[in-house]
């Protein structure tokens, strides 16, 4: 096969070669994308403008919503454009960007979920020291560390992936997925990226073990609460986070631990949609369905008069912060 290292574009997998089905895929993806974007934006706006939600738990939830908003925007818009224009190409730089942002956002997402497990552990197991441990500065440092870890992971993977010598430019997926790109290799350089993937898997396993150990201690603390009402109240703050983590684990298992030998292209696409699109789509609903504080914040935002007051108050706080920074 010819050496295509200097190729200027890759060819992605088409959903269908029938024009009517392409338009159907466009509208399905558009509906999913708008739902995911609006759900995560509502979470972000609610947390940003309601002072009752200015707590560590909701601060990390806002970070999670920002990451999910970016994650669903990495592949879906490009897939919609390709379906609309009846094309399948993506530029080399566009493919690099997809790999970088996908790993950056997924890595940061997992790091934020791990920090949220720590937040729940401190809140339930050490409630008297909660404000001391989870103060504003510590929360900002943890969130920044999660984003930086994701950026480093994205750089590591995109660098390792595109150091490969390619012998084809046809990717058997609707976006630039690392396992499918590795299949295009015609040199041993792909082993570098395989090593990076194994390193990433070990880090992910470490995060999951931390989450499991945290919840074992949380459940032990909850069982020591004398009243049933107190137990339910403590667990109610953990259930959304546990559901989101379970969704991430299950979609990851579907994507990476299934048998590969008899998997068709359609199944590859389905599993990719499950682990890249489903979590950002469902997370806002998981966190808001039984959360009265989020519901109340969203109801306040639906009142235009109250919303305008919130914006004015938020703007005044921002101006005050700027004045303080200038004096410092």
C-alpha positions as CSV (number, residue, x, y, z in Angstrom):
1,X,0.0,0.0,0.0
2,X,1.2,3.6,-0.7
3,X,2.6,5.7,2.1
4,X,0.0,8.4,2.9
5,X,1.8,10.1,5.8
6,X,1.6,13.4,4.0
7,X,-2.2,13.1,3.3
8,X,-4.1,16.3,3.7
9,X,-7.4,14.7,4.6
10,X,-9.0,11.5,5.9
11,X,-12.2,9.9,4.7
12,X,-14.7,9.1,7.4
13,X,-17.4,6.4,7.4
14,X,-20.7,7.3,5.8
15,X,-23.9,6.6,7.6
16,X,-25.5,5.7,4.4
17,X,-25.1,6.3,0.6
18,X,-28.9,6.9,0.3
19,X,-29.6,10.6,0.3
20,X,-32.9,10.3,2.2
21,X,-31.2,8.3,5.0
22,X,-28.4,10.9,5.2
23,X,-31.0,13.6,5.7
24,X,-32.7,11.4,8.4
25,X,-29.4,11.0,10.2
26,X,-28.9,14.8,10.0
27,X,-32.2,15.5,11.8
28,X,-31.7,12.8,14.4
29,X,-28.2,14.1,15.2
30,X,-29.6,17.7,15.2
31,X,-32.3,16.8,17.7
32,X,-29.8,15.0,20.0
33,X,-27.3,17.8,19.7
34,X,-29.8,20.5,20.5
35,X,-31.1,18.5,23.5
36,X,-27.7,17.9,24.9
37,X,-26.5,21.5,24.4
38,X,-29.7,23.0,25.9
39,X,-29.6,20.7,28.9
40,X,-26.0,21.4,29.7
41,X,-26.4,25.1,29.1
42,X,-29.4,25.2,31.5
43,X,-27.2,23.5,34.2
44,X,-24.4,26.1,33.6
45,X,-26.7,29.1,33.7
46,X,-28.6,27.8,36.8
47,X,-25.4,27.3,38.8
48,X,-23.8,30.6,37.6
49,X,-26.8,32.8,38.4
50,X,-28.3,31.3,41.5
51,X,-26.3,32.0,44.6
52,X,-27.9,29.1,46.5
53,X,-26.0,26.8,44.1
54,X,-22.6,28.4,44.8
55,X,-21.4,25.3,46.6
56,X,-18.5,22.9,45.8
57,X,-20.9,20.2,44.6
58,X,-22.6,22.5,42.1
59,X,-19.3,24.2,41.1
60,X,-18.0,20.8,40.0
61,X,-21.4,20.0,38.3
62,X,-21.0,23.2,36.3
63,X,-17.5,22.0,35.2
64,X,-19.0,18.7,34.2
65,X,-21.7,20.4,32.2
66,X,-19.0,22.5,30.4
67,X,-17.0,19.4,29.5
68,X,-20.1,17.6,28.3
69,X,-21.0,20.6,26.2
70,X,-17.6,20.5,24.6
71,X,-17.7,16.7,24.2
72,X,-20.9,16.5,22.3
73,X,-19.6,19.3,20.1
74,X,-16.4,17.5,19.0
75,X,-18.0,15.0,16.6
76,X,-21.7,15.7,16.1
77,X,-21.5,19.0,14.2
78,X,-19.0,17.6,11.7
79,X,-21.2,14.5,11.3
80,X,-24.2,16.7,10.6
81,X,-22.2,18.8,8.0
82,X,-21.1,15.6,6.2
83,X,-24.6,14.3,6.1
84,X,-26.0,17.7,4.9
85,X,-23.3,18.1,2.1
86,X,-23.1,14.4,1.2
87,X,-19.4,14.3,1.9
88,X,-17.1,12.2,4.1
89,X,-13.8,14.0,4.3
90,X,-12.1,15.7,7.2
91,X,-8.9,17.6,7.0
92,X,-5.7,16.3,8.7
93,X,-5.7,19.2,11.1
94,X,-9.4,18.6,11.8
95,X,-8.7,15.0,12.6
96,X,-5.9,15.9,15.0
97,X,-8.2,18.4,16.7
98,X,-10.9,15.8,17.1
99,X,-8.5,13.4,18.7
100,X,-7.1,16.0,21.0
101,X,-10.4,17.5,22.2
102,X,-12.0,14.1,22.6
103,X,-9.3,12.8,24.9
104,X,-8.9,16.2,26.6
105,X,-12.6,16.4,27.4
106,X,-13.1,12.7,28.3
107,X,-10.0,12.8,30.6
108,X,-11.1,16.0,32.3
109,X,-14.6,14.5,32.6
110,X,-13.3,11.5,34.5
111,X,-11.1,13.7,36.7
112,X,-14.1,15.9,37.7
113,X,-16.2,12.8,38.5
114,X,-13.4,11.6,40.7
115,X,-13.2,14.9,42.5
116,X,-17.0,14.9,42.9
117,X,-16.6,11.5,44.7
118,X,-14.1,13.1,47.0
119,X,-16.5,16.0,47.6
120,X,-19.3,13.6,48.6
121,X,-16.9,11.6,50.8
122,X,-15.8,14.8,52.8
123,X,-19.4,16.0,53.0
124,X,-20.7,12.8,54.5
125,X,-17.7,11.3,56.4
126,X,-16.2,14.6,57.6
127,X,-19.1,17.1,57.7
128,X,-17.6,19.3,60.4
129,X,-14.4,19.8,58.4
130,X,-16.2,20.2,55.0
131,X,-15.9,24.0,54.8
132,X,-12.2,23.8,55.8
133,X,-11.3,21.1,53.3
134,X,-13.5,22.1,50.4
135,X,-13.0,25.9,50.5
136,X,-13.2,28.0,47.4
137,X,-9.5,28.0,46.6
138,X,-9.2,24.3,47.0
139,X,-12.2,23.7,44.7
140,X,-10.7,26.0,42.0
141,X,-7.3,24.3,42.3
142,X,-8.9,20.8,41.9
143,X,-11.0,21.9,38.9
144,X,-7.9,23.5,37.2
145,X,-5.9,20.4,37.9
146,X,-8.6,18.2,36.2
147,X,-8.6,20.5,33.1
148,X,-4.8,20.5,32.9
149,X,-4.7,16.7,33.3
150,X,-7.2,16.4,30.4
151,X,-5.1,18.8,28.2
152,X,-1.9,16.8,28.9
153,X,-3.8,13.6,28.1
154,X,-5.0,15.1,24.8
155,X,-1.6,16.3,23.8
156,X,-0.1,12.9,24.6
157,X,-2.6,10.9,22.6
158,X,-2.8,13.3,19.6
159,X,1.0,13.3,19.5
160,X,1.3,9.6,19.7
161,X,-1.5,8.9,17.2
162,X,-0.2,11.2,14.5
163,X,3.4,10.2,14.8
164,X,2.3,7.0,12.9
165,X,3.0,6.3,9.3
166,X,-0.3,5.8,7.5
167,X,-0.9,3.5,4.5
168,X,-4.6,4.5,4.1
169,X,-6.7,7.5,4.8
170,X,-10.1,5.7,5.2
171,X,-11.2,5.7,8.8
172,X,-13.9,3.1,9.6
173,X,-15.8,5.4,11.9
174,X,-17.9,8.6,11.6
175,X,-15.2,10.6,13.5
176,X,-11.4,10.2,14.1
177,X,-11.4,7.4,16.7
178,X,-7.9,6.4,17.9
179,X,-8.4,2.6,17.5
180,X,-9.6,3.0,13.9
181,X,-6.7,5.4,13.1
182,X,-4.2,2.9,14.5
183,X,-5.5,0.3,12.0
184,X,-4.2,2.5,9.2
185,X,-0.7,2.2,10.4
186,X,2.0,0.4,8.3
187,X,4.8,0.8,10.7
188,X,5.7,-0.2,14.3
189,X,5.2,3.3,15.5
190,X,1.6,2.4,16.4
191,X,3.0,0.6,19.4
192,X,3.9,3.9,21.0
193,X,0.2,4.9,20.9
194,X,-0.8,1.5,22.2
195,X,1.5,2.1,25.2
196,X,-0.1,5.5,25.8
197,X,-3.5,3.9,25.6
198,X,-2.5,1.3,28.2
199,X,-1.1,4.1,30.4
200,X,-4.4,6.0,30.1
201,X,-6.4,2.9,31.0
202,X,-4.3,2.5,34.1
203,X,-5.0,6.1,35.1
204,X,-8.7,5.5,34.5
205,X,-8.6,2.4,36.5
206,X,-7.0,4.3,39.4
207,X,-9.8,6.9,39.2
208,X,-12.5,4.2,39.3
209,X,-10.8,2.5,42.3
210,X,-10.7,5.8,44.1
211,X,-14.4,6.4,43.4
212,X,-15.3,2.8,44.6
213,X,-13.2,3.2,47.8
214,X,-14.8,6.6,48.5
215,X,-18.3,5.2,48.2
216,X,-17.5,2.2,50.3
217,X,-16.5,4.6,53.1
218,X,-19.6,6.8,52.3
219,X,-22.0,3.8,52.6
220,X,-20.3,2.7,55.8
221,X,-20.8,6.3,57.2
222,X,-24.5,6.4,56.0
223,X,-25.3,3.1,57.8
224,X,-24.1,4.6,61.0
225,X,-26.7,7.4,60.7
226,X,-29.4,6.6,63.3
227,X,-32.5,7.9,61.4
228,X,-33.8,6.5,58.1
229,X,-34.6,10.0,56.9
230,X,-31.0,11.0,57.5
231,X,-29.7,8.0,55.5
232,X,-32.0,8.8,52.6
233,X,-31.0,12.5,52.6
234,X,-27.3,11.6,52.6
235,X,-27.7,9.0,49.8
236,X,-29.9,11.4,47.7
237,X,-26.9,13.7,47.2
238,X,-24.8,10.7,45.9
239,X,-27.3,9.0,43.6
240,X,-26.9,11.3,40.6
241,X,-23.2,11.1,40.8
242,X,-23.3,7.3,41.1
243,X,-25.6,7.1,38.1
244,X,-23.4,9.3,36.0
245,X,-20.3,7.2,36.9
246,X,-22.2,4.0,36.2
247,X,-23.3,5.4,32.8
248,X,-19.7,6.3,32.0
249,X,-18.4,2.8,33.1
250,X,-21.2,0.9,31.1
251,X,-20.7,2.9,27.9
252,X,-16.9,2.4,28.2
253,X,-17.4,-1.4,28.6
254,X,-19.7,-1.3,25.5
255,X,-17.1,0.6,23.5
256,X,-13.9,-1.1,24.5
257,X,-14.5,-4.5,26.1
258,X,-16.8,-6.0,23.4
259,X,-15.5,-8.8,21.1
260,X,-13.9,-7.2,18.1
261,X,-13.7,-10.1,15.7
262,X,-17.3,-10.2,14.5
263,X,-18.1,-6.5,15.0
264,X,-19.6,-4.8,11.9
265,X,-19.2,-1.1,10.9
266,X,-22.8,-0.4,11.9
267,X,-22.1,-1.8,15.4
268,X,-18.9,0.2,15.6
269,X,-20.9,3.4,14.9
270,X,-23.6,2.4,17.4
271,X,-21.1,1.8,20.2
272,X,-19.2,5.0,19.4
273,X,-22.5,7.0,19.7
274,X,-23.3,5.2,23.0
275,X,-20.0,6.2,24.7
276,X,-19.5,9.7,23.1
277,X,-23.0,11.1,22.8
278,X,-25.2,9.3,25.4
279,X,-23.4,10.6,28.6
280,X,-23.5,14.3,27.6
281,X,-27.1,13.9,26.6
282,X,-28.3,12.2,29.8
283,X,-26.1,13.8,32.5
284,X,-28.2,17.1,32.7
285,X,-31.4,15.1,33.2
286,X,-29.8,12.7,35.7
287,X,-28.7,15.7,37.9
288,X,-31.9,17.7,37.5
289,X,-34.8,15.1,37.6
290,X,-34.9,14.7,41.4
291,X,-32.8,17.7,42.4
292,X,-35.1,20.3,44.0
293,X,-32.4,23.0,44.1
294,X,-31.7,22.7,40.4
295,X,-35.5,22.7,39.6
296,X,-36.0,25.8,41.8
297,X,-33.1,27.6,40.1
298,X,-34.5,26.8,36.6
299,X,-38.0,28.0,37.7
300,X,-36.5,31.3,38.8
301,X,-34.7,31.6,35.5
302,X,-38.0,31.1,33.7
303,X,-39.2,34.3,35.4
304,X,-37.8,37.1,33.2
305,X,-38.0,39.7,35.9
306,X,-36.1,37.6,38.4
307,X,-33.6,36.6,35.7
308,X,-32.9,40.2,34.8
309,X,-32.3,40.9,38.5
310,X,-29.9,38.0,38.7
311,X,-28.0,39.2,35.7
312,X,-27.7,42.7,37.2
313,X,-26.5,41.3,40.5
314,X,-24.0,39.0,38.7
315,X,-22.7,42.0,36.7
316,X,-22.3,44.1,39.8
317,X,-20.3,41.3,41.5
318,X,-18.1,41.0,38.4
319,X,-17.4,44.8,38.5
320,X,-16.7,44.7,42.2
321,X,-14.2,41.8,41.7
322,X,-12.5,43.7,38.8
323,X,-12.1,46.8,41.1
324,X,-10.7,44.6,43.9
325,X,-8.2,43.0,41.4
326,X,-7.1,46.4,40.1
327,X,-6.5,47.7,43.6
328,X,-4.4,44.6,44.4
